């Protein structure tokens, strides 16, 4: 063990004796947010978990034997499937959790998790995947997709929920952002600074293959903001094979616009997904993500990424912009606009120097985002934050005694 390891262990030793609660918005899918909670729960085996609703069938295996407390929404018929429809009840449900017995509360925020109430003696750290998009950045898009009656109710509810969301930001002692992009949104919406700690990504399974297939790959939930439609239409226009992995409400619409070269694989096993990553020509990533785990998973197999140049992709992909020369360090290609033309042009440009990409360089880049790095960074930050909180609390108490 090195001197640096000993210093780190000494710095983080305080965390082992803390009473810890981890608050996640809901466990109804297995995505990036759930992977962060799994990593946090592994760091804190003593932690209790809290969530608005839980679908046991979607609960990660590592969490199935943990203490998980749910809100009263868990008892509502259909709450596991239609949890978002109870939007107006989310604040009330969260505020019913009794967190008074904990030293440290970590909220995993993308839904309304940070709205829990903690005591003055509890340090509350929010790991923010994103301020709620359906209240802020993508409010107009969500409204446009609704029928007029639902749109009116949603608009009225959103106005009140934005006030509540802003107020609950003051309940957080320290913010962590999962990317620089999210940190900028936290600053814009909540007027708070945050520490950027990228989420853990499983890059250990990635293996570089000597031969790849003739298909492009698109992976993710089939929802509007992922912009899978751009990949489908661009590949249909160019006559390129595209394999789409994922399920969601856009499936029927995407099938209607797809040509004969498009294959929809639905939800696949981990082994099948890894095979698809390893043997694709490149990953198509046309959406704007807060961070984006999928591009890193693809890169861990040495595969380039063709991405819309915005959001988290700017931090996870070393992309070459249009009209700029490819360099040895590049791991993909960026396009500037979310249009079919730009997507198709990026594919053609990729093909013009496809063989110049180095799979080993791409895989090496992805390994920087592994789970070990996350564990170290998050433990160091949490220990420093808790000590800072204790010091501030002691100073306030002393000031009150002097008054």
N, C-alpha and C positions, 0 to 999 in steps of 0.2 A: 504493500500500500504506500503510495507516494505522500509527500508532505501536503500536497494540494488536496488529496483525498481525505487526509486526517483533518485538515482545516474545514473542509466541506462538511464532514460528519459532525464536527464540533458545532458548526454554525447551525445545522439543521436538527440537532439532537432535541431541541425544545419542542419540536412538532410531535414527538412520540408520546408525550404525556398529555397532550391536549384533548379535550372533549370536542369532537368535530362532527358537524352536520354538513352534508352535501345536498344542495337543493337543485333538482333538475326540473325543467318545465313539464315534461311527460315522457314516458317510455312506451311509445307505440310504434316506433320504427327503430332500425339499427343503422344510424348514420354517424357523421363525424362528431356530433355533440355527445352521443352515447359513448363513443370511443374515448373522449376526454374524461367523462365520468368514470369509465372503467379504469383509466390510468390513475385518476385521483383516488379512487377507492382502493387501488392496489397500494398506493403510497400510505393511505390511512386505513389500515385494517380495522381500526376501532371506530370508524365513522358510521353514523346512521345516515340513511338516504331518505329524502322527501321528494314527492312528485305529485302533481295534480291528479293524474291518472296513470295507471300501469296496465299494459297488456302482457300478462305472464308469458304468452307465446313469443313475444318480441323482446323479452328481457334478455340481455346478454348472459351467457352461461356463467360468467364470473361473478355476476351480481345476484344470482338466483337464491343464494343462501344468506344474503345480507338482510339486515333490518331495513325494510322500506315502508315508510308511512305515506299513505295517500290521503287526499282531501275527500270531502263529502261528495265531490263530483264522481268519484269512483263508483258510487252506488246508483248513479243515474243510468237508466237504460240507454244504451248506445253511446255512452260517453267515451269509450275506447276508440270508436270509429269516428264520432262526430265531436271530438273534444273542442275543436275550434269554434263550433257553433255555440258553445257556452262562454263566449268571449267576455260578456258582461259580468259573469260570475267569477272569472279568474282572480281579480283583485281580492274579492271577499274570501275566496277559498284559500288563497295563499296566506292571507293575514290571520287565518285561524290556526296555522301551525304554531305550536309552542316550542320555541327555540331558546327559551330562557336558560336552559341548563348547559349550554355549549360555550366553549371558549372561542371557537373559530367556526364561522359559517362560510362555506364556499358556494356561491350560486352560479349555476351554469345557465347563461342567459342567451336566449334567442327568441324564446317565448318570454313570459313575464316573471321569470324566476326570482329576479332581484327584488321583487316587491314584498318579500317576507319582512316581518318585524323582528328585530333583535334587541337585546337589552343593551344598556350603556356599557356593560362589561364584556360584551361580545364583539370580536373583530369580524367584520363582514367584508369578504373579498369576492368580487364578481368577476368570473371569467366570461367575457362577453364574446360570443361568436358573431353577434350582430345585434344592434338595436332592432326592435321589432319592425321588420320591413313592411308589413301590412299596415302599420300605423304611420310610417315615415316615407322612406324612399319610394316604395312601390305602392303607395296608397291609391294613386290614380289608376294603376294597372289592375289592382284587385277590384276597384269599384266598377271599372269598365266591363269586367267579366261577369257582373251580377245582373240579375233581372231588376227592373225598376223598384219593386217593393222592397227587396232585400237591400238594394243599394241605399235607399233612404234610411233604413234602420241602421245599416252599417256606418253610414256617414255620421249620423247622430251619435252613435256609440263611440266612434273613433275620436270625435272631438273631446269627449269626456275622458277616454282612455289615454289620450296624449297628455292631458293634464296630470293624470295619475302616474303615468310613466315618467314624466319629468320630475314629479315630486319624489318618486321612489329612488331616483338616482342619488338623492341626498342621504338615503339610508345606507349607501355603500361607502365603506371607508377607503377601499382601494379597488381600482379597476385594472383588470388585465385584458388586453385585446388580442385576438388570435392572429391579427395581421396589422400592418401599418395602415392598410385601407380601412379596417374597422376602427383603428385608433383615431383616424381623421373623422369618422362618423360619430364616434363617442364625443369628440371635442366639439363638433358642430351641433349635435343635438342636446347633449347633456352639459356641455361646457366644462368637461372634466378631462384631466390628463390620465393616461393609462400606460402601463408597461406592456410592450409587445412580447408575447411568448407564443410561438407557433405551436399548433396542436401536434400530438404524436401521430406519426404516420408509419404504418408497417411496411418498411422497405427491406426487411430481412429476407423476404421470400423472392425478391426479384432476382432473376437470372437472365443473363444476356444470351440470346440464341444466335447460332451461326446463320440460320435461314429464317426468313419471315414469310408471311402469306401475302396475298394481293389485295387485302381488304383494309379499309380505314375503320376506326373504332370510335364509337361515341357511347359514353357510360354515364348514367345518372337517372334520376326520377324524371318521368316524362311530364313536366309541368312547363308553363309558359316561359318563365324567366330563364330556364336552362337553354332556350333557343335551339333545341334539337332540330326544329324545322329548318334552320339554316343549313345544317349538315346534311339533312335528308334531301333538300331541294338542290343544293350545290352538287352533291354526288349524283343525283338523278340527272341533272343537266349535263354533267361531264361523263356520265356512263361509268362511274367508278363504283366499285363494290364498297358498301358500308354495312357494318354490323352494329346494330343498336342494342345495347344491353340496358335493361331497366323497364320499369312499369310505371303507369300513371294515367291520369285522366286525358292526356293528349294522344294516347295511342291510336284511337280510331281516326282522328284528324291527320296524324302523321302518316298512317297507312294510305289514306286517300290521296295525299300529295306525293307519295313515293313512287319511283319507277321500279323496273324489274331488278335492278342491281342492289336494292335495299333489303336487308334481312333484319327482322325484329326477333331478338332472342328472349325477351322477357327477363324475369329474375332468374339468375343462374347461380350455380354453386360457386364456392370460393375457388375450387380447382379449375372450373371452366372459365371463370373471370381471369384468373392468372394466365391461363393458356391464351385467352384472347389478347391480353396485354402483351404477352411475350412475342406473339406472332403477327401482330398488326403492322402495317406500314407506318402508321402514325396515329396518334389520338387526336380527334377533332373536339375542340373545347370552345364552342361559340357563345357560351353564356358568361355573364359577369358574376363571379363568386366572391364571397367575403374572404375566403382563403382558397379552398379548392384542394381536396385531398386526392381526387382522381388523377389530375395531371402528375402528381408526385408518384402515385402508384405506377402509372404507365412508365414514367422516367426511370423508376427503379429496375425495370426490365430493359432499360437501354433504348426505349422507343421515344422518338421525337414527339413534340406536341405542337399542333397548329391551333393557336388560341386567339380569341378576341383580346386585344391588348388593353385590358382595364381590370381593376379590382385586384384580387389576390393573385391572379396569373402573373402579374408584374413582379411578384415576390417569389414565386415558385418555379417560373420558367425563365431561362435566359434566352429570350427570344430575339430574333433578328427582325427589324422593322422593314417594311417595303422600301425598295431602292437602296438599301444598305447592304454591304458585302457580308457574307457569312464568315464568322470567325471560329476558331477551334473550340472556344469555350461555349458556343451557342448550343442550346438544347431544344430549340424549337423555332417557330415562326409566329409573329404577331400580325394580325390585320386590324385596321383602324376602325372600321364601321361594321355594325351588325346588319349586313346586307348579304343577299345571295351572291351578288357580284364580287364583293370583297372576299367572301369565304371561298368561292370558286377560284379566284385569282391567287389566293394564298396556297390552295392545294396545288395549282399548276406551278407556282414558284417553288414549292417544296420539291416537286418532282424534278425540277430542273437541276437541283443539286442534292438530291436525296442521298446519294452514296457518300457525300462529304461529311455527313454527321457521324460522330464517333459514339457508338453505343456505350463504350466504357466510360467516356467523359460524361455522358448523360446519366448513367447509373451512379457514378461517383457524386454528381451534383445532388441527386435525390437522397443519398445516404446522410446528408447533413441534417435532414429533418426527422431522424429516427426517434424512437421512444426514449432511449437513454438520455438524449439531449433534453427532451421535454421534462423528464423526471428531475434532472439536475436543476434546470432553470426554475421550475415551479417550486421546488423545495427551498431553494435559496431565496426566492422572492417571498414566499409565504412566511419563512422564518424571520426575514428582515421586516416584513410588514407587521407581523405580530409583535415584535419587539418595539417597533415604532409606535404601534397602537398602545401598548402598555405604558410606554414613556409619556405619550400625550395624555393618557388617562390619569397617570400619577401627577402630572403637572397641573391638570385642571382641578384635581381634588385638592392639591396643595393650595392653589389659588383661591378655591372656595373657602378653605379653612382660614385664609388670611383676611378675607373680607369682613 
